[in-house]
Amino acid sequence: RMADKHAEVAEVIKADGHKLYDLVADLPQMGRLSPENTGGKWVGGATGPTVGARFRGNYKAGWRRWSTSVKVTEADPGKRFAFHVSFAGVPIADWAYEFDGDGSETTVKEIWDDRRPLWMDKLSGVVMGVPDRPGHNEANMAATLASLKTVGEGATS
């Protein structure tokens, strides 16, 4: 069952890893990259992507709208940015972006690990209209990294 609880997508981008990190770690602006996330705001006194910072993320898919609680778990500029997502106190997922490059070209990997309890996993397909969560997320991750490539390469030219 673990294979359906994890997904990874990678993209090679002609841009510096620090610049790409800054784009991904700017959670309030994530809506410009993600097909599902529409942005959000830092909460609890947080003003940016530091370990322990909290964020309220907003999302939409079709007619559905929802928000999640996000806590930054790793913030290593140019290397790795990771966060834990929960909904009403229930763990949802761990997300990470890893950056590996030479300054002019960077491989960005987006990683998703499902943390939903079994009861939520079973209900999620019906409630969210997504029967294949790993496949759905993998497609969205590919779209997010394609957008990051467009923005990142455009920002460096």
C-alpha positions as CSV (number, residue, x, y, z in Angstrom):
1,R,0.0,0.0,0.0
2,M,3.0,2.3,0.4
3,A,3.3,2.9,-3.4
4,D,0.0,4.8,-3.4
5,K,1.1,7.0,-0.5
6,H,4.1,8.6,-2.2
7,A,4.8,10.4,-5.4
8,E,7.8,12.2,-6.8
9,V,8.2,14.4,-9.9
10,A,11.4,16.1,-11.2
11,E,12.1,18.8,-13.7
12,V,15.4,20.2,-14.9
13,I,15.3,24.0,-14.9
14,K,17.8,26.4,-16.3
15,A,18.0,28.6,-13.2
16,D,19.8,28.9,-9.9
17,G,18.5,26.7,-7.1
18,H,18.3,29.6,-4.7
19,K,16.1,31.5,-7.1
20,L,13.8,28.5,-7.6
21,Y,13.8,27.8,-3.8
22,D,12.6,31.4,-3.2
23,L,9.8,31.0,-5.7
24,V,8.6,27.7,-4.1
25,A,9.0,28.9,-0.5
26,D,6.9,32.0,-1.2
27,L,3.8,30.2,-0.1
28,P,1.4,33.2,-0.3
29,Q,2.3,33.3,-4.1
30,M,2.1,29.5,-4.7
31,G,-1.1,30.0,-6.6
32,R,0.9,31.3,-9.6
33,L,2.6,27.8,-9.9
34,S,0.0,25.3,-8.6
35,P,-3.1,24.1,-10.4
36,E,-4.9,23.5,-7.0
37,N,-3.3,25.9,-4.5
38,T,-4.5,29.5,-4.7
39,G,-2.1,30.9,-2.1
40,G,-2.8,31.8,1.4
41,K,-1.2,33.7,4.3
42,W,1.4,33.3,7.0
43,V,-0.3,33.0,10.5
44,G,0.7,33.0,14.1
45,G,3.2,35.8,13.8
46,A,5.1,34.0,10.9
47,T,6.3,36.3,8.2
48,G,8.2,33.9,5.9
49,P,9.4,30.4,5.3
50,T,11.4,29.4,8.4
51,V,11.3,26.1,10.3
52,G,8.2,26.1,12.5
53,A,6.5,28.9,10.6
54,R,2.8,28.3,10.1
55,F,0.7,29.1,7.1
56,R,-2.9,28.8,6.0
57,G,-3.1,27.4,2.5
58,N,-6.1,27.9,0.2
59,Y,-7.1,25.6,-2.6
60,K,-9.7,25.0,-5.3
61,A,-10.6,22.2,-7.6
62,G,-13.7,22.7,-9.7
63,W,-16.4,23.9,-7.4
64,R,-14.6,22.6,-4.3
65,R,-12.8,25.1,-2.0
66,W,-10.9,24.3,1.2
67,S,-8.1,25.5,3.5
68,T,-5.3,23.6,5.3
69,S,-2.9,24.3,8.1
70,V,0.8,24.2,7.0
71,K,3.9,24.0,9.2
72,V,7.3,24.5,7.7
73,T,9.5,21.5,8.7
74,E,12.7,22.3,6.6
75,A,14.0,25.5,5.1
76,D,17.4,25.1,3.6
77,P,17.7,27.8,0.9
78,G,18.7,26.4,-2.5
79,K,18.7,22.8,-1.1
80,R,15.3,21.7,0.4
81,F,12.0,23.2,1.5
82,A,9.5,21.0,3.3
83,F,6.2,21.3,5.1
84,H,3.5,19.3,6.9
85,V,-0.1,19.8,5.9
86,S,-3.1,19.1,8.2
87,F,-6.8,19.7,8.1
88,A,-8.7,20.3,11.4
89,G,-5.8,18.8,13.3
90,V,-5.7,15.6,11.1
91,P,-2.4,14.9,9.3
92,I,-2.9,15.1,5.5
93,A,0.6,15.0,3.8
94,D,4.2,15.9,3.9
95,W,5.5,17.9,0.9
96,A,9.1,18.7,0.0
97,Y,11.0,20.4,-2.8
98,E,14.6,19.4,-3.3
99,F,17.1,21.4,-5.4
100,D,20.2,20.0,-7.0
101,G,22.2,22.1,-9.4
102,D,25.4,23.9,-10.4
103,G,24.1,27.5,-10.4
104,S,22.9,27.6,-14.0
105,E,20.8,24.5,-14.1
106,T,18.9,22.8,-11.3
107,T,17.0,19.6,-11.0
108,V,13.9,20.3,-8.8
109,K,12.2,17.3,-7.2
110,E,8.7,17.7,-5.7
111,I,7.8,14.9,-3.2
112,W,4.5,14.0,-1.7
113,D,3.9,11.6,1.2
114,D,0.3,10.9,2.1
115,R,-0.3,11.0,5.9
116,R,-4.1,10.7,6.0
117,P,-5.5,8.2,8.4
118,L,-7.2,5.2,6.7
119,W,-10.7,6.5,7.5
120,M,-9.9,9.8,5.8
121,D,-8.2,8.1,2.9
122,K,-11.3,6.0,2.2
123,L,-13.7,9.0,2.4
124,S,-11.4,11.4,0.4
125,G,-12.2,10.0,-3.0
126,V,-15.9,10.7,-2.6
127,V,-15.6,13.9,-0.7
128,M,-12.9,15.5,-2.9
129,G,-13.9,13.9,-6.1
130,V,-10.4,12.4,-6.5
131,P,-10.5,8.6,-6.6
132,D,-6.8,8.3,-7.5
133,R,-5.0,10.7,-5.1
134,P,-1.4,9.7,-6.0
135,G,-2.1,10.0,-9.7
136,H,-4.0,13.3,-9.3
137,N,-1.1,14.7,-7.2
138,E,1.5,13.5,-9.6
139,A,-0.2,15.3,-12.5
140,N,-0.5,18.5,-10.4
141,M,3.1,18.2,-9.3
142,A,4.2,17.9,-13.0
143,A,2.1,21.0,-13.8
144,T,3.6,22.9,-10.8
145,L,7.1,22.1,-11.8
146,A,6.3,23.1,-15.5
147,S,5.1,26.4,-14.2
148,L,8.2,26.8,-12.0
149,K,10.3,26.1,-15.0
150,T,8.5,28.8,-17.0
151,V,8.7,31.4,-14.2
152,G,12.2,30.4,-13.1
153,E,13.7,30.4,-16.6
154,G,11.9,33.6,-17.5
155,A,13.1,35.3,-14.4
156,T,16.8,34.5,-15.2
157,S,16.9,35.6,-18.8
